[in-house]
Amino acid sequence: MEKYDIVIIGGGPAGLAAAVSARESGIGSVLVLERDKELGGILNQCIHNGFGLHTFREELTGPEYAGRFIEKAEELGIACKLDTMVLEISPGKIVTAVNREDGLFELQAKAVILAMGCRERARGALNIPGFRPAGIYSAGTAQKLVNMEGFLPGREAVILGSGDIGLIMARRMTLEGATVKAVAELMPYSGGLKRNIVQCLEDFGIPLKLSHTVIDIKGKERLEGVTLAEVDGRGKPVPGTEEYYPCDTLLLSVGLIPENEISGKMGVELNPVTAGPKVNESFETNIKGVFACGNVLHVHDLVDFVSEEAAAAGKNAAAYVKRESAEDTAEKDVWDAAGREVPVKPGEGVKYTVPERINAAHMGEKLTLRFRVDGVYRDCYVSVWFDGERVIRRKRQAVAPGEMEGILLDRELLLRYPGLDAIRVAIEPG
Ligand SMILES: Cc1cc2nc3c(=O)[nH]c(=O)nc-3n(C[C@H](O)[C@H](O)[C@H](O)COP(=O)(O)OP(=O)(O)OC[C@H]3O[C@@H](n4cnc5c(N)ncnc54)[C@H](O)[C@@H]3O)c2cc1C
């Protein structure tokens, strides 16, 4: 069985940034396994610009952003196996994968980095009544058809869900000559970035119908139209608000699900809110030497944060391998004995945090605690509480579930509270 120091599952932006960082941290034996025929992940189909504003201070397209990391990985001689699907990972870090060249094979890793990204929620999860005519696509599938295969899925479209992919596809379909009649969103707020609402809907005069959903689908062989209705506070359609939209295409942009079937099967503990692994300050899961980053960990709206998180995961995995491989166990013993993990809890207005546990003795000088809020709040504060004491309070003009938030924690501050039981992040009124 071939042996590697670090095996990375997924060659999207997370896997690539983790690989580059692990290699730059001095680990020579790094392997990326990617099921697709090329590296770059979902970015390959995102031909719009807006990527890399934080990382490169430039507006790049998705393939350009991915290209920078692919070049770097090539420069560093990082090994990659494409067209290779990982099927299973044992808790002992034996990776089982399959491809045409090698057939079914196993690899032994010292550390594993999970970077499998996420998939779109499909119609089956939505309970929309009606037949199953042609013309209903997930927004990501439509994006692949338009941007990579050169097919326009239809001429008149309605989009259900206002996540970023749906918003971007509303603009894309319009630019390709289709008419997008409306974007319907079940929630009273959009699930996407503000900038996408402005640039993809408002600039093109496409109506965003908040608190609306599809209640009926017309058409047997091919979609003929959909009926939208307003919903009440409990998500139930309000009688008398039905509106019929003739259309040949319905795009669904109703959520992303991190790809964690392999992670769950190997015993990685998952957070029911994010559907991603629970990790500590090092992006390490409950299984020692198994790290997670990118959309498999929690769904990101900006790839820059994916790269940042993945670089940290790669660096931490490299440090883990060095400690575990050293003949002299002194460094490992010091590491294992240092500090203890303190749970991070989502408080009022906060849905989840990443990481979920922090050991101040293991973190760098600063750590960005990422989180999403559970509703739209204006003129509010993001507060961090150490047990009963509020230690950080930052003003925010507005926060919304579609935009990932972050707050910086100082190691020095944490070390001043050796008896700390819990860290809590909360949204407080202004
Ligand atoms: C439509 C869309 C538009 C976006 N627009 C923007 C934008 O404008 N600006 C921005 O900053 N961000 C944007 N994003 C977000 C950004 O693209 C993602 O956050 C980023 O791609 C996530 O990177 P990742 O590596 O975690 O996942 P992915 O890019 O999904 O990569 C995961 C990789 O893992 C592989 N994989 C999965 N399972 C296995 C397995 N079992 N074996 C082997 N390989 C496997 C997959 O094939 C894939 O290549 C957008 C995302 C989408 C979907």
The ligand as a MOL file (V3000), in Angstrom:
LIG
                    3D

  0  0  0     0  0            999 V3000
M  V30 BEGIN CTAB
M  V30 COUNTS 53 58 0 0 0
M  V30 BEGIN ATOM
M  V30 1 C -22.4710 28.9110 -8.3010 0
M  V30 2 C -21.5040 29.4730 -7.3090 0
M  V30 3 C -21.1280 30.7930 -7.4190 0
M  V30 4 C -20.1820 31.3140 -6.5430 0
M  V30 5 N -19.7840 32.6080 -6.6810 0
M  V30 6 C -18.7970 33.0990 -5.8740 0
M  V30 7 C -18.2740 34.4340 -6.0570 0
M  V30 8 O -18.7450 35.1960 -6.9010 0
M  V30 9 N -17.2380 34.8540 -5.2700 0
M  V30 10 C -16.7250 34.0230 -4.3250 0
M  V30 11 O -15.7690 34.4110 -3.6480 0
M  V30 12 N -17.2140 32.7700 -4.1260 0
M  V30 13 C -18.2300 32.2800 -4.8710 0
M  V30 14 N -18.6920 31.0060 -4.6860 0
M  V30 15 C -18.1890 30.2250 -3.5400 0
M  V30 16 C -16.9130 29.4360 -3.8370 0
M  V30 17 O -16.8610 29.0740 -5.1700 0
M  V30 18 C -16.9260 28.2040 -2.9860 0
M  V30 19 O -17.0130 28.6600 -1.6660 0
M  V30 20 C -15.6620 27.3620 -3.1800 0
M  V30 21 O -15.6250 26.8590 -4.4950 0
M  V30 22 C -15.6320 26.1830 -2.2140 0
M  V30 23 O -14.4370 25.4690 -2.3800 0
M  V30 24 P -14.2920 23.9450 -1.9310 0
M  V30 25 O -12.9490 23.5200 -2.3870 0
M  V30 26 O -14.6420 23.8140 -0.5230 0
M  V30 27 O -15.4240 23.1620 -2.7320 0
M  V30 28 P -15.5490 22.8040 -4.2760 0
M  V30 29 O -15.1560 23.9280 -5.1530 0
M  V30 30 O -16.9250 22.2520 -4.4370 0
M  V30 31 O -14.4920 21.6110 -4.4600 0
M  V30 32 C -14.6700 20.3350 -3.8790 0
M  V30 33 C -13.9900 19.3150 -4.7550 0
M  V30 34 O -14.0050 18.0490 -4.1150 0
M  V30 35 C -14.2350 17.0430 -5.0840 0
M  V30 36 N -14.7780 15.8610 -4.4010 0
M  V30 37 C -15.9020 15.7540 -3.6730 0
M  V30 38 N -16.0800 14.5090 -3.2010 0
M  V30 39 C -15.0170 13.7940 -3.6290 0
M  V30 40 C -14.6260 12.4380 -3.4740 0
M  V30 41 N -15.3620 11.5620 -2.7630 0
M  V30 42 N -13.4890 12.0140 -4.0580 0
M  V30 43 C -12.7170 12.8870 -4.7800 0
M  V30 44 N -13.0410 14.1900 -4.9680 0
M  V30 45 C -14.1750 14.6370 -4.3930 0
M  V30 46 C -15.2170 17.6930 -6.0460 0
M  V30 47 O -15.2290 17.0840 -7.2960 0
M  V30 48 C -14.6990 19.1360 -6.1000 0
M  V30 49 O -13.7790 19.3320 -7.1470 0
M  V30 50 C -19.6530 30.4780 -5.5350 0
M  V30 51 C -20.0610 29.1440 -5.4230 0
M  V30 52 C -20.9810 28.6360 -6.2930 0
M  V30 53 C -21.4000 27.1820 -6.1250 0
M  V30 END ATOM
M  V30 BEGIN BOND
M  V30 1 1 1 2
M  V30 2 1 2 3
M  V30 3 2 2 52
M  V30 4 2 3 4
M  V30 5 1 4 5
M  V30 6 1 4 50
M  V30 7 2 5 6
M  V30 8 1 6 7
M  V30 9 1 6 13
M  V30 10 2 7 8
M  V30 11 1 7 9
M  V30 12 1 9 10
M  V30 13 2 10 11
M  V30 14 1 10 12
M  V30 15 2 12 13
M  V30 16 1 13 14
M  V30 17 1 14 15
M  V30 18 1 14 50
M  V30 19 1 15 16
M  V30 20 1 16 17
M  V30 21 1 16 18
M  V30 22 1 18 19
M  V30 23 1 18 20
M  V30 24 1 20 21
M  V30 25 1 20 22
M  V30 26 1 22 23
M  V30 27 1 23 24
M  V30 28 2 24 25
M  V30 29 1 24 26
M  V30 30 1 24 27
M  V30 31 1 27 28
M  V30 32 2 28 29
M  V30 33 1 28 30
M  V30 34 1 28 31
M  V30 35 1 31 32
M  V30 36 1 32 33
M  V30 37 1 33 34
M  V30 38 1 33 48
M  V30 39 1 34 35
M  V30 40 1 35 36
M  V30 41 1 35 46
M  V30 42 1 36 37
M  V30 43 1 36 45
M  V30 44 2 37 38
M  V30 45 1 38 39
M  V30 46 1 39 40
M  V30 47 2 39 45
M  V30 48 1 40 41
M  V30 49 2 40 42
M  V30 50 1 42 43
M  V30 51 2 43 44
M  V30 52 1 44 45
M  V30 53 1 46 47
M  V30 54 1 46 48
M  V30 55 1 48 49
M  V30 56 2 50 51
M  V30 57 1 51 52
M  V30 58 1 52 53
M  V30 END BOND
M  V30 END CTAB
M  END
